[in-house]
């Protein structure tokens, strides 16, 4: 549960050299013999290259940045805008150093806004007081800084949490839950919006559409909160809504239908506003256990399907999400929820579909003593190795940013060295459109500085170093990918031949243009 950290007990029961460039990876090369400067469009001999599994060409590598309870950012309420900006940049630089290429930033923790909104009040986590204007709109800055580093920005929303308190009268004037107390259900001392009400679904959709229309986000992201996690001895009282809208269904099926309806509604709204924006969900790691459903996973933890009415299989089958990002926050060999078992189960679920699979990694658990496996520095890296064994797994996302900075047991650097030694392009989504820009034009080298004319429609450029011997495999994998830059230039670290390609916002890639650097 992402209030202070994700709920897991139920189941147990490269530094940026400029604002626009990543550091070159290892093996960037040494000085070859000088040769005549020239540029040319280069075709990739893909057929001659065997893919190097260690260097995937395309892979999403992300980190969650939680704002609720000031978990990751800002570190505490009431900081000056300059301090808030500096803290955020520190997180992004730590991510860029490890060749991560996506951030998932919580912009709506509990029916509040980390951005200027006419629909919901300012979040308390900026100033310390709900509804208080912080004096600036953080969201454009948060997005721009991610884009400067070649990272996607996914706006993370919690759809149903209305308030951490249980009294609507304590909310700021104009808060939707205060204006519409009939939308809410008090449960576990908190207020939740009732998923069974069409007005609630419409409001949530309107909030998300507003952000997508006004800000340059790359994705819309839901976490694992749907109906609230079970509280012993308490009942989620949605009986009136069930009586009115149940339509003869059983309660559990009706609740799942309510969530599925919202997911489909948001999917349609997001893509109807900006087709290229991705929509994905990070469900609890267990869909159902085999003991309850023979097609479920061989696990014994809490079931998202039965306990919080989140049916990820339905979203995958209906195609109402672009990606799923299950939270697999258990170690390998866990008795109730084995990581390897779950990675295999989710891989099988997306097989043959257009829905991409990323895995949510429990970085925050590394170094803790709640399971002996987490005291081992190599456990996290071993889990990424498991991911690589499944071709359906297109990326890894880490919870959360505070732990990325802390690098417990050196686990983050171990993962980066073993698996992220090179940058990676983002996975492509055919359904989201886009097209490769024209190749860079006017590419020239002046000493170590290479520059070119910006390509229309390009948001970034990939830089490859042609090996001095052997095959040019830039079209096959990332073994020769040394940088992804967002300005039309880069500083070569060594003499040699380089290939430059242009990337659109979805990272469709143009043909390569060759340039020779004679002096560094």
N, C-alpha and C positions, 0 to 999 in steps of 0.2 A: 504494500500500500504506500503510495507516494505522498504521505503526509510528512513524515520525517524520513522514511525510507520505504521501499516497496514492501507489501505484505508477503511474507514468505513462511511465517510460522505455521500457517494453515497447511501448507504442503509438507512441511517437515513433520509436521504432526502428521636533420632536417629543419631547424629554426627558420622563421620567415626572415629572409635577407632584406626584403623591402616590403611595403604594404601589399605587393602583388606577386611575390615569387617565393617558392619553396626552396629550401636548401637542396643541393644536389645530393643524390644518394651515394652509397659506397660504390667504388669501382668506376668512378667517372672518367678514368683514363689518364694517361701520361702523354708527354709531348711526342707527336709523330713528326715525320719530316714535313717541312713546309710545302704547300702546294698552292696552285693558282686559285684566287678567289673566284667563286662562281655560284650561281643559284640555279636550280632546276626542279621541276616537279618530279618527285620520286614515287614510283609504284612499289608497293610492298610485296616481296615474294613470299606471300603467306604460305603457299603450298610447300615451300622449301624448309619451313620451320616447324619443329615440334614444340607445342606449347610448354613453357616452363611453369609448372604448377606453383612454384614458389612466388612467381610474379604475375598474378592475374591482371589481365588488361583492364578489366572493369570490376569494381567492387565498391560497395558503400561501406564507409568506416565512420561511425558517428559517435556522438556523446550527448547524453541528456543534460540539459541545464535547467534544474528545478528552481523555481522562484518561490514556491509555497513554503511557508515558515522560514524563508530566507535560507533554504537548504544549501543552494549553490551560489545564487546571485540575486540581488546584491547580498553581501555577507551579513548585513544587518540593515534595518530600516533607518531612514533619516540621513544617509550619507549624501554628500554633495553630488550633483550630476557629474562633476569631473572625477570624483572618486569611483562612482558607479561605472563610468566609462573605462577607467583604468583597470578595474577588477575584471570587467568583461574581456578586455583586450588580453589580459594575462591568461584567461582561460583559452581564448582562441589561439594564442601563440603556443600554449602547451599542446593543444590539439594539432596545430600545424607542424610542430616539431616531430610528431609521430606520424605524419602523413595522413591524418584524418581528413575527411572531405565533406562532412555534414554535421550540423548541430540541430538539436531538437529542443527548442527553447519554450518554456512554459509561459504562455502569454495570458492565460485565463485559469488561474488556480481554483477559484470558487466563485463563479458568476461575477468576477471583477476583471479589471483590464490593466494590463501592463502598457497600454497605449491609449491615446486619446479616443474616447468613445462616447457617443451620444446614447448608447443602449445600456451600458453598465458602468458602475463607478470605478474610479481609480483604485487599484489594489493597495492594501495597507502595507505591502512589503516594500514599497518604494519610500514612503514617508513615515510610516508608523501609525498612520490614521487612515482608515478606509474612506475613500471619497475625496481625499485631499489631493489637489493638483500638485505634482512634483515640480512644476515649472519647466518641464520639457517633455517631449514625446520620445521615449527611449527606442521605440520600435524601428524607425528608419535607421538609426545608428546601429542597432543590433544586426539588422539585415545587411547594411552596407559593409560593416566590418567583416562579416562572414563572406560576403561576395568578394571582397578585396583579396581574400585568401583562397579563393577558388572553392569555397564551401557552399553547399546547399543550406538554405535556412528553412526548417520545418517549424511552423507555428503550432505549438502543442496546447490543446484545449482539453479541459475536463468538462464533459457535457452536462453532468447532472448534479454536481456538488453546488449547493446554493450558499452555504455558509458553514463555517466551523463552529459557530454558536447555534443555539436552538431557538432564539427569540428574534422574530422578524423585526420587532420594534427597535432592536439595537443596531439595525443596519442603516446605512446612509439613506437619507431621503432620496426617493427616486430609484432605489434598488428594486429590480424586478420582483424579488421575493417579498419585499415590503409592500409593493403595489399590488401584488397578486399572491397573497398568503394561501389562497386556495390551490396554487400550483405546487405547494410544498408538502413534504411529509417529514415530520420530526422523527429521527431515528438515531439511537446511540449518542444523544446529546447534540446532534447536528441537524442541519436542514438540507434536505435533498429535493430537487425538482422531481416531480412524479413522471416517470417515463411513459405512463399510460395516457397522458393528456396530449391531444394534438397541439394545443396552444404552447406547451413546453417544447415540443419538437420544432414548432415553427420559430419560437424564440431562439433556440440554440442554432438553428439553421441560419437565421437572420444575422446573428452575431458573427458566425463564421464567414458568411457571404460578405459582410461588411469589411472584415479584415482582408479577405482575398481581393476584394475590389479596390481597396485603398492602399494596400502595401504590396511590395514586390517579393512576396513569399514564394518559395519553391514547393512547399508542401503543407498540408494540414494533417495534424497528428492527434489521435486520441490515445490516452493511456488505458490502464486496465480497470478503470472505475466505470461501472454501469449501474446496475442495482447495487446497493451498498453491500460490502462484505458482511457476512452474518455476525450478529451480536447475540450472545447466549441469552435466552429468555426474553428476547424482544421480537416484536412483529412489525414489519413494514406495512403500515396501514394504507393500502391503496384499494380498499374494498369498494369505495364509492365509484372510483374510476372503472374498476373491474365490472361492477354492476351495470354501468352505463355503456362501456365499450367492449366488454368481454366477448360478446357475440357467440356465446355457447362454448367457448374454448375452456380448457383447463387453465388454472391460474398460471402455472409455470410456462405453458406454451404461449399464453397471451403475453406474458412478460418478455419472453424471447422475441416474439413478434414485434413488440414495441421497440425493442432495441434494434432489431433488423430493419424496421421501418425508418428509424432515425438515420441509421447508417446509409441506407439507400437514398434517403432524402438529401443528406449532406453530400454524398457522392455526386448526385445530379446537380446540386447547387454549385459545388466547387468547380466542376468541369464545365458547367454552363456559364460560369463567370469568367474563368480563364482555363482553357482546356489543358494547358501544359502543367498546371499545378497538380501535384500528386496528393492522393489521400490514402492514409494508412493508419492502422491500429496496432497497438502493442498489447495483445491480450495476456492474461494470466497464463502461465506456461503449460497448464494441463487443461485440455479441452474436456475430455471425460476419461475416466479410468476404465480399463477393460472389464472390471468387475461389474460395471453398470452398463457397458456397451461393448460388445465384442470387437467393434472397430476402434475403440479408444486405445489409449496408450497403456502399456504394462506398468502402471504406476498406482499409487495408493493415496495420493494427496487430494486436496480440495479440487473439486471440479468446477470450472468456470461456467459450464453449461448448466449445471444444476444449482449452483450456489449464488451466482451473480447474473445468471441468465444471459451470458455472452456466448453466442454460438458462432465462433470463428469459422467453422466449417461452412456454415450457411453463407457467410460473406465471401469466402473463397469461391464456392460453387456458383454464386450469383454474380460474381465479378464486381461487387459494389465497393471493393477496396483495390487499390493498386498494389499494396504490399501488406503483409502481416509481419509483426516483429515480436514474436512471443518472448516472454521474460523467463529465461531458463536460468534461474538463480540458484541452482543446486549443483553440487560437484559431481564428477564422474563417480559412479559406484554408490550413490546415495540410495539407501534402502527403499525409500518411498517414491523418489522422483529422480531417477538416474539421468544425468545430462545426456549421455550417449543415446539412451532409449528415446528421449524426447526429441533430440535433434533428428533422429531417423524418422520418428513419427511425423513431425511437421514437414520434413522434406517430402515424405510420401503424399501429404495432403495437398501440396501445391503442384505436384507432378502433373504435367499435361494441361496446366492452366496458364493464364497470363498474369497471375498474381505472383509477385516476387516475395521471397522469404529472406528476411534478415533475422539474426538472433540477438536477443537482449542479454547482455553479459553482466553478471553480478559483481562488478569490480568493487563495489562497496563492502563486499563480504571478505575480500582478500585480507588476510592477517587477523581475522576474528577467530574466536575459539568455539563458535557454535557448531563447527564441524572440523575435525582434524585436517581434512583435505585443504581447507582454506588457510592453514598455516604453512602450506608448501608453496614456495615462490613460483613453481612451474605449473601450478594447477590451471591458472587462467590461460596461459599459452597452450597448454594441452587441449583445452576446450576449443580454442581457435583451430587447432589441428584437426579436431573432430569435425568442425564446420567445413574445413577444406576437403574432407573426405566425402562430402555430399555436394554434388554439383548444383543442387537446387538452392543451396545457401549462397545468397548473393552479397552478404555483408554482415558486419558485426557492429553493435551499438552498445556503449558502455554507460552504466549507471553508477556514479554520476560524475559531474564535473569536479566537485570537491575532491573526489578520490583520484581523478585524473591528475590533479595538481599534486596530491599527496604521494602518488606512486607507491602504494604500500608494498613492502617486500621487493621493490623494484620490478613488480609484475608488469607494469605498463611498458617499461623500457624493454623488458624481455619479449613481450608480444611484438613491439615495434621492430626490434632487431630481427626476430625470426620471421615475421609475416608482413611487415609494412616497410621494408627497406627501400622500396620504390613507391612513388605516388601511384595512384590508380585513377582511371576515369570512372565516372559513375555508370551504373547499369542503365541500359536503354529501356524505355517503355514505348513500344510501338503505338499503343493507344493514345499516348499523350502528344503525338505529332512531332513537329520539329524536322529539321533537315540540316545536312552538313553545309556550313558556309562555304564560300569560295576560298581557295587556298590563300595564304598570306601572299601579298605582292610586295615588290620592292625590298626583298630581304637582302640585307647587307651587313658586313662585319667591319667594324672599325676597332682594331685591336681586339680586346676580349668582349667588347660590347656588340651584340647582334640586335638589329632593329628591323622593323618592317612597317608597311602601311596597314592600319587596322582593316580587317575584313568585315564587310557589312554583315550584321547578324551574329558576329562572334562575341561571346562573352569571356572566353579564355583561349589560351593556346597551349598546346602540348609540345614539349621540347624533348627530342630523342638524340642520343649520341650514337653515331654509327660506329660499331666496333671496328678496331683496326684490322682484325682478322675474323674470319667466320662469317656467319650469315646476318643480314639485316632483318631482324624479326619484329620491327616496330608495329607491324600490323597484326601480330599474333598475340603478344603478351607485353608486359611492361618491363622486361629485363633491361631495355635500353632507355626507358623513360626517366629523364633526370629532373624534369620540372614541369609544373603546370603554372602558367603565369596569366595574369589578367590584364597586363599592359603589353603593348606590342614591342617588347624588348626583353632581353635577358643578358646576364653577364656570364660568359663561358668560364669554366674553371680550368680548362685545359685546351690546348690546340687540338684541332681535329675537325671532323665533319659532323654536322648536326642536321636534323630534320625538324621542320616546324609545321604543325598542323593547326588549323582553326577549329574551335569547338563552339557550337551554339549553346544555349542555356541548358539544354537537356544532354549536352555533350555528344551530339552527333559529330563525327570527325571528318574533316576535309582530307583531300589528298595532301601529301607531304611536299614541302619545298626544301631543297637541300642548300646548305651554306657551309663554306669552309672558313674556319677560324685559324689564322696563321700565327698570331702572336698573342700571348697572354701575359 
